[in-house]
């Protein structure tokens, strides 16, 4: 019996990517706009296939900074694969959620499946903020003397696929078609390795949660009093000895059951007073010696503990809007980059807030210290792109500096394909960031497909029709992600020429490429 995805699951999957993107690591692929424009045909193409026999399409994969000197491998799934993966999870999400510790236990606060019509996958009642509140409540209720803080190292990249398989079979039932389809997809993305699940997508988060739900069950059976948010555990213990007992219990279970280990630099046992002060920031009367401390204090006053979260600035009470406005955000940013180990979550938070406020004060600081911003390069570039008050002249000037950084071998930003991609992102997104005299050379010299894809879009925006005309015959030699960028970029060709070319190659195109071509005809890149 074939497995055919339902209309409702696929429609919801498209709403999800439109509202939340396909990943929180890579730029959202323009292909999703094209797919939405031709959704009737694309959906029919997906539904014509037995998902149990689905042929997984090429993903792209690169090294991504995790902190200043740490990295992880991340994958961006092909747009169709992403929609299929998300739709599969949508169809069985309730069953997966049902095998987890109930939300009413107030223990696990990460990624509780509760999809809504807008495309949101997870409950907004269970977040990092509720995790913090549960930690407050546990300190009050249990009166612990010591807290175990434990953090799993490389959680998503190191999850064993056989453990994922077992968890899916256990949750859905042995032989369940959706379990088989999910195992096939995840196994293909893992490739020759026996571990790893794509990082950054909502569907992966629920699969990861289900995969380690056995750890939660074990801890409860052993009487542990704890809360968890994804890979972060907090145990509330009556003595240092009891704390060590539960630390060894969770460490052994993770190794034996999943091949996972705890991060040495983040795992510790601390007295409750220190936990309250450092992790729950309850010392309201402390002296605030730095701008960063004042900022943290204001966030706490507003009720924001999760600096990764988004803030609707306009929804804040007027007094809080004014308090944020009065803070020297540029000074806090400078203070952080001068730290030996800056708080990357705070850097991201500041860049997002500066973008929200349209603040241009940080631009020179960023460019003068660009290497310090490599671990947060996505947020840095998104900040630059968000500033609506930049003139075309200023964008061009800053664009020239981005190209210089891209080519500067003494800059740490030039040695990572992920950073190079984001350095070129402004040119691909907005024609006013124009360095079009550099594009052909950058394309010819580029070392990776991530850079080439961005430059192809940049050349389309700068109307280099002569270049696309000279390369049209090479389309079949290109890889999937480059082909789609070339098809979109080539829409800078004169309308009749582009239409004639697309008509001539229609038989060579797959469903997504055809959607891109038809969408680009209606929405030329230039």
C-alpha positions, 0 to 999 in steps of 0.5 A: 500500500503506497503512502500518499501525503494528504492535502492538509499536511502539504498545505500546512507544510507550505504555510510553515515554511512561509511563516518560519522558514526552512531553517534558522541557519541558512538563508530561506531558499527563493525556491519556496516562493516559486513553489507557492506560486505553482503549488497546485502542480508541485503538490500534485507532483509530490502526491503522485509519488509513493513517499515510501519510495521517495527519491531524496534530492540533493541537499547542501552541507557546510561547516557552520560556526557554533561559537568563536572557535567551534563548528558543526556540520549543517545541512539545508534540505532540498525544498521538496524534501523539506516539504515532504519531511515537514508534512510527514511530521505534521501527519504523525506529530500527535502520536510522537508527542503522545510518547513524551512526558506529558506537558502537565508534568512541567518538566520538558519545555522544548518543542511541544507539538501543537500546530496551528493554522498559521504554520506554527509547529510548537506550543508558545507556552513551552519555551526557554522562558517557561524552562526558566520559570520552572527552574525558579519554581523548582528552587522554591518547591524543592529547596535544593542545596545543589543544582546539576547543570548538564548540556549534551554536546553536539546533540543533533549531529551526533544522534545515532540513526538506529536510536532514532529508528527505534524511537520512531518504531516505538512511538508509531508502531513497528511497520508504520508507513510514516516511520518507514518513510521518516527512517529512509529520509533521515538515513539518506541524509546521514549518508555513510555515517550512522548518526546525525539529523538535519540541524535547524528545521522544526521537524528535526526538533520533534524527532530529536525530542522523541529520540531521547524521551527514553532518558526522561523516562529513566530519570523519572523512574529514578526519582530525579527532580529536574527540568529540561529544554532540548539538550539542557538539563537542570537537576534539583538536589538535596546534597552535592552527593545526590547531585553527583549521583544524577549527573553520573546517571544521565551521563551514563544513560546518554553514552550507553543509549545514544552515544552522546556525551555532556559538554565539559565546559557547560556541565557543572554542579553549583550551590543553589545560591549561585544558581539563582544569581548566575542562571536565574539572575535573582540578585536584584540588588547587585551592583551593575558595573557594565553596560551588558549587566544593565542590559541583562537587568532590563531584560529580566525586568521586562520578563525576557530570559531567553535572549535567543527569542524575538521581541516585538518592540512595538508590543512592549509597554512604552516605558520599556520601549523608552528604556531600550531606546535609552540604552547604549546598544552600540556600547554594549556591542563593543563591550561584548566584542572586547570580551575574550569569550563574548556572549553570542546569544547577547550579540545576536539579540543586540543585532536583532534589536538594532535591526528592529530599531533601524539603528545605523550606529553599529555599522562602523563597529561591525566593519572595523571588527568583522572577524569578531562577528563571524560566529554571528555572521547571519544576524550581522548581515540580516542587520545590514539588510534591514536598515531601510535608511541606507542610501544606494551610495552607502550600500554600494560603499559598504558592498565594496567593503564586503567584497574586500573582506570576502577576498582578504585571506587575513580575515577569518571571515574569508576561510569559511564557506558559510561566512562567504555565503553571507558576505555575498548575500546582500548582493543577491538580495538587493541590487543597490548593494552593487559591486557588479564590476566584481561579480564575474571575477568572484564567480570564477574564483569562488571555491564553493557552491554557496558563494556561486549561488549568491553571485549568480543571483547578484549577477541577475540583479545587476542585469548581466544578461550577456553573461547568462546568454553565454552560459545557457548551454551549460545548464545541464552541467550544473548541480541542482542548487546552482541550476535553480539559481541560474534559471532565476538569475537568467530572468534578467534576459530580455523577456522574449529571449528568456521565454524562448529559452525556457520553452526550449529546455522545459523537457530538461527541467524537474518540477521545482526548476519548472516552477522557478522558471515560470515564477521568474517569468512573472517576477524577473530578478532584475 
